[in-house]
Amino acid sequence: MRAVVFENYEQFPSLTDVPKPSPGPGEVLLRVAGAGACHSDVSVYRHFKEGQPGAQRPPFVLGHENAGWVEELGEGVSERVKVGEAYLAYGPIGCGHCRKCAKGQDTYCENVATMPYLAVGLGRDGGMAEYVTVPAHHLVPLGDADPVDAAPLSDAGLTPYHAVKQALPHLEGGGRHALVIGLGGLGQIGVQILRALTGATVIATDVKPEARARAEQNGAITVGAGARQAEEIREITGGRGVDAAFDFVGITPTIATAADTLAQGGRLTVVGIAGGTREFSFFTTPYESYITNTYWGTVEDLWEVVDMYRAGQIRPDVERFGMEDALEAYRKLEAGEVSGRAVVVPHGS
């Protein structure tokens, strides 16, 4: 079968033929409907070096945002998983035995250091291929919802949903404001989630005018980049600041913008993994505000994301690519030419 393979560190992936996988005990074989291309993939093959924390040993098939139709059941898989039906696959894979994994929090597995991989498509063969194997208990049924457009939800929907869900106590009540920084695939869905789950005024910012325009279509008030960015955000809040900020970029300047606009008691969640830092000062930090981070989300969260998708509350902005154009999807992603989420469709539309 055809697949996009990460073959070596700091090397662009290849489109090549690999053996079709077979499901092991407790697994299913998915006929891939769609696989999302993510900036995390770019970090895997472009930025990580051998031995670096977080680096995954090549070779393996990329693709950790996957949806498809069950083709085959592995040994011991319940018949409640139906062959031929569409499912969204939860990507992270923990040890399955620690306290975090028992709660479906595989991303925070206590034994991650001893695991051979982080997730489907991150150390283990992923879904940027015609077929992929996944643990059966990580499947979320899609019903009659489009599995191609659903594919990015397993990260681009799940990650902002988990971050917003954790911050909901800060957005309860009237007169609340939320800030979204970075309006790529995750940020755009983050705006939609905030609008659906809270009554907060959503402020969004990005350097790209077209990205801000899409956020405005989803109900956000937008602010451009520039020297007055933080001041303009504060003006929208009447000078009080935002109650919850979500930085989907994660570089030092974006963290600074978010921190500089926090209200007293506000929460800044850094979601983007770009290595930015923030220096603490007692005299300039709003009282009882704090900076935290989240990583991906839980299986339970993904079920709720699918509920929102099927209810029409969130709509991923998807650009589709055929299997033979999969490398072009990554080229465009690296060049900043993908406005929403690039999804590879291995079997055609």
Buried (B, 14 or more C-beta within 10 A) or exposed (E): BBBBBBEEBEEBBEBEEBEBBEBEEBBBBBBBBBBBBBBBBBBBBBEBEEEEEEBBEBEBBBBBBBBBBBBBBBEEBEEEBEEEBBBBBBBBBBBBEBEBBEEBBBBBBBEBEEBEBBBBBBBBBBBBBBBBBBBBBBBBBBEEBBBBBBBBBBBBBBBBBBBBBBBEEBBEEEEBBBBBBBBBBBBBBBBBBBBBBBEBBBBBBBBBEEBBEBBEEBBBBBBEBEEEBBEBBBEBBEEBBBBBBBBBBBBBEBBBBBBBBBBEEBBBBBBBBBEBEBEEEEEEBBEEBBBEEBEBBBBBBBBBBBEBBBEEBBBBBBBBBBBEBBBBBBBBBBEEEBBBBBBBBBBEE
